[in-house]
Amino acid sequence: MTVALPGQTPAILGFAFPAGLALVLAVTLLATPPRQETRAEDEAAEAVRPPGTRHLYVTLDAPIFINMGVGTRMRLDIAVSVEGTTAQLLALNGMVDGAQARVAAAISAEAQELAINGADSAVVHAKLPARARDALNAMLGDETFPAPVTEVLLIGVAVLD
């Protein structure tokens, strides 16, 4: 048994309270089950996808810069989502391999067109993914694989003055 001398009780409580709080937090975090909605959403997405197809995300190596006006630029880090069979994705990889500059140029042209027409950074952020997806599908698609790009994601956006 420990006897606390006068004046030591606050010090003992000062160590006991944080330790107890940390223990309760750890038990709460470990006992909480993972969210079930994300698993259901993932399974639903897999069910919609035709059998034998794969879904991949590919990031562009370099960011894209857009001139937004006098001295203002916008930096975009972009990832592209592609979906297809293994053979289709290998053919697409062969076509794009070494040609990321063409892909970046197509996205940059769409973004620059938005900026020239007076769009601010919020409008570019909202409209660019769909426009870039359509431009890339027009550039990379063919009769057998018309829409290899399913989504263009802006994974990083910065406005530079």
Contacts in CASP RR format, 6 or more apart in sequence:
PFRMAT RR
TARGET T0000
AUTHOR 0000-0000-0000
METHOD contacts of the structure
MODEL  1
MTVALPGQTPAILGFAFPAGLALVLAVTLLATPPRQETRAEDEAAEAVRP
PGTRHLYVTLDAPIFINMGVGTRMRLDIAVSVEGTTAQLLALNGMVDGAQ
ARVAAAISAEAQELAINGADSAVVHAKLPARARDALNAMLGDETFPAPVT
EVLLIGVAVLD
4 12 0 8 1.000
49 55 0 8 1.000
49 83 0 8 1.000
52 85 0 8 1.000
52 86 0 8 1.000
53 83 0 8 1.000
53 84 0 8 1.000
53 85 0 8 1.000
54 83 0 8 1.000
54 84 0 8 1.000
54 85 0 8 1.000
54 86 0 8 1.000
54 89 0 8 1.000
55 81 0 8 1.000
55 82 0 8 1.000
55 83 0 8 1.000
55 84 0 8 1.000
55 150 0 8 1.000
56 81 0 8 1.000
56 82 0 8 1.000
56 83 0 8 1.000
56 89 0 8 1.000
57 79 0 8 1.000
57 80 0 8 1.000
57 81 0 8 1.000
57 82 0 8 1.000
57 153 0 8 1.000
58 79 0 8 1.000
58 80 0 8 1.000
58 81 0 8 1.000
58 82 0 8 1.000
59 77 0 8 1.000
59 78 0 8 1.000
59 79 0 8 1.000
59 80 0 8 1.000
59 155 0 8 1.000
60 77 0 8 1.000
60 78 0 8 1.000
60 79 0 8 1.000
60 80 0 8 1.000
60 100 0 8 1.000
60 103 0 8 1.000
60 104 0 8 1.000
60 107 0 8 1.000
61 100 0 8 1.000
62 100 0 8 1.000
62 104 0 8 1.000
63 75 0 8 1.000
63 76 0 8 1.000
63 77 0 8 1.000
63 78 0 8 1.000
64 75 0 8 1.000
64 76 0 8 1.000
64 78 0 8 1.000
64 104 0 8 1.000
64 107 0 8 1.000
64 108 0 8 1.000
64 111 0 8 1.000
65 73 0 8 1.000
65 74 0 8 1.000
65 75 0 8 1.000
65 76 0 8 1.000
66 73 0 8 1.000
66 74 0 8 1.000
66 76 0 8 1.000
66 108 0 8 1.000
66 111 0 8 1.000
66 112 0 8 1.000
66 115 0 8 1.000
66 124 0 8 1.000
67 73 0 8 1.000
67 112 0 8 1.000
67 115 0 8 1.000
68 74 0 8 1.000
68 115 0 8 1.000
68 120 0 8 1.000
68 121 0 8 1.000
68 124 0 8 1.000
68 159 0 8 1.000
69 115 0 8 1.000
71 161 0 8 1.000
72 159 0 8 1.000
72 160 0 8 1.000
72 161 0 8 1.000
73 159 0 8 1.000
73 160 0 8 1.000
74 111 0 8 1.000
74 115 0 8 1.000
74 121 0 8 1.000
74 124 0 8 1.000
74 157 0 8 1.000
74 158 0 8 1.000
74 159 0 8 1.000
74 160 0 8 1.000
75 156 0 8 1.000
75 157 0 8 1.000
75 158 0 8 1.000
75 159 0 8 1.000
75 160 0 8 1.000
76 107 0 8 1.000
76 111 0 8 1.000
76 128 0 8 1.000
76 154 0 8 1.000
76 156 0 8 1.000
76 157 0 8 1.000
77 154 0 8 1.000
77 155 0 8 1.000
77 156 0 8 1.000
77 157 0 8 1.000
78 104 0 8 1.000
78 107 0 8 1.000
78 132 0 8 1.000
78 152 0 8 1.000
78 153 0 8 1.000
78 154 0 8 1.000
78 155 0 8 1.000
78 156 0 8 1.000
79 152 0 8 1.000
79 153 0 8 1.000
79 155 0 8 1.000
80 103 0 8 1.000
80 136 0 8 1.000
80 149 0 8 1.000
80 151 0 8 1.000
80 152 0 8 1.000
80 153 0 8 1.000
81 149 0 8 1.000
81 150 0 8 1.000
81 151 0 8 1.000
81 152 0 8 1.000
81 153 0 8 1.000
82 89 0 8 1.000
82 92 0 8 1.000
82 148 0 8 1.000
82 149 0 8 1.000
82 150 0 8 1.000
83 148 0 8 1.000
83 150 0 8 1.000
84 145 0 8 1.000
84 148 0 8 1.000
88 144 0 8 1.000
88 145 0 8 1.000
88 148 0 8 1.000
89 148 0 8 1.000
91 145 0 8 1.000
92 140 0 8 1.000
92 145 0 8 1.000
92 148 0 8 1.000
95 140 0 8 1.000
96 102 0 8 1.000
96 103 0 8 1.000
96 140 0 8 1.000
102 139 0 8 1.000
103 136 0 8 1.000
103 139 0 8 1.000
103 140 0 8 1.000
106 132 0 8 1.000
106 135 0 8 1.000
106 136 0 8 1.000
106 139 0 8 1.000
107 128 0 8 1.000
107 132 0 8 1.000
107 135 0 8 1.000
107 136 0 8 1.000
107 152 0 8 1.000
109 135 0 8 1.000
110 128 0 8 1.000
110 131 0 8 1.000
110 132 0 8 1.000
110 135 0 8 1.000
111 124 0 8 1.000
111 128 0 8 1.000
111 132 0 8 1.000
114 123 0 8 1.000
114 124 0 8 1.000
114 127 0 8 1.000
114 128 0 8 1.000
114 131 0 8 1.000
115 124 0 8 1.000
119 127 0 8 1.000
121 157 0 8 1.000
121 159 0 8 1.000
125 154 0 8 1.000
125 157 0 8 1.000
128 152 0 8 1.000
128 154 0 8 1.000
129 151 0 8 1.000
129 152 0 8 1.000
129 153 0 8 1.000
129 154 0 8 1.000
130 152 0 8 1.000
132 152 0 8 1.000
133 149 0 8 1.000
133 150 0 8 1.000
133 151 0 8 1.000
133 152 0 8 1.000
136 148 0 8 1.000
136 149 0 8 1.000
136 152 0 8 1.000
137 146 0 8 1.000
137 147 0 8 1.000
137 148 0 8 1.000
137 149 0 8 1.000
140 148 0 8 1.000
140 149 0 8 1.000
141 147 0 8 1.000
141 148 0 8 1.000
END
